């Protein structure tokens, strides 16, 4: 494991940053994974108005899920 991989591992395992989540793939069994949840607010200009919306983004480590990207179908598939 290199220094970058070790740092990412520490960030996802940190209880102040990472949370436990349950990932379920299509037709698969639920798997407990560590995730980093981000909730940035987005402000969008619409003419003279400004719209404020709450958003939620979740970062997962794909390596933990053991999935690969299938370029033909553009979907994640089990390896």
C-alpha positions in Angstrom: 0.0 0.0 0.0 1.4 3.4 -1.0 1.1 6.6 1.0 -1.8 7.9 -1.0 -3.8 4.7 -0.5 -3.0 4.7 3.2 -4.2 8.4 3.5 -7.5 7.6 1.8 -8.0 4.6 4.0 -7.5 6.8 7.1 -9.9 9.4 5.8 -12.7 6.9 5.2 -12.1 5.2 8.6 -12.1 8.5 10.5 -15.3 8.7 12.6 -15.4 12.5 12.2 -15.4 12.2 8.4 -16.6 8.8 7.3 -19.8 7.1 8.2 -21.0 3.5 7.8 -23.4 2.9 4.9 -25.1 -0.1 3.4 -24.4 -0.7 -0.3 -26.7 -3.1 -2.3 -25.9 -3.8 -5.9 -28.5 -5.0 -8.4 -29.5 -8.5 -7.2 -26.7 -8.6 -4.6 -26.5 -8.9 -0.9 -26.1 -5.7 1.3 -22.5 -4.8 2.1 -21.5 -2.4 4.9 -19.0 0.1 3.5 -17.4 3.3 4.8 -18.6 6.5 3.0 -17.9 10.2 3.1 -21.1 12.3 2.9 -20.9 15.8 1.6 -23.8 18.3 1.7 -22.8 21.3 -0.2 -25.5 23.9 -0.9 -25.8 25.0 -4.5 -26.9 28.5 -5.5 -28.0 28.7 -9.1 -28.7 31.9 -11.0 -32.0 31.9 -13.0 -32.4 35.2 -14.7 -32.6 37.9 -11.9 -33.4 35.2 -9.2 -31.0 33.0 -7.3 -32.2 29.6 -6.4 -30.8 27.8 -3.3 -30.9 24.0 -3.2 -29.6 21.5 -0.7 -27.6 18.6 -2.2 -26.1 15.4 -0.9 -23.1 13.7 -2.4 -21.7 10.4 -1.2 -18.2 9.2 -1.9 -17.5 5.5 -1.9 -14.2 3.6 -2.5 -14.9 1.5 -5.5 -12.0 -0.8 -4.7 -13.9 -2.0 -1.6 -16.9 -2.9 -3.6 -14.8 -5.0 -6.0 -16.5 -3.7 -9.1 -15.3 -2.7 -12.5 -16.6 -0.3 -15.1 -18.2 -1.9 -18.1 -17.6 0.5 -20.9 -20.1 -1.2 -23.2 -23.1 -0.7 -21.0 -21.7 2.2 -19.0 -22.7 0.6 -15.7 -20.8 -0.8 -12.7 -20.6 -4.6 -12.7 -19.3 -7.2 -10.3 -15.9 -8.4 -11.1 
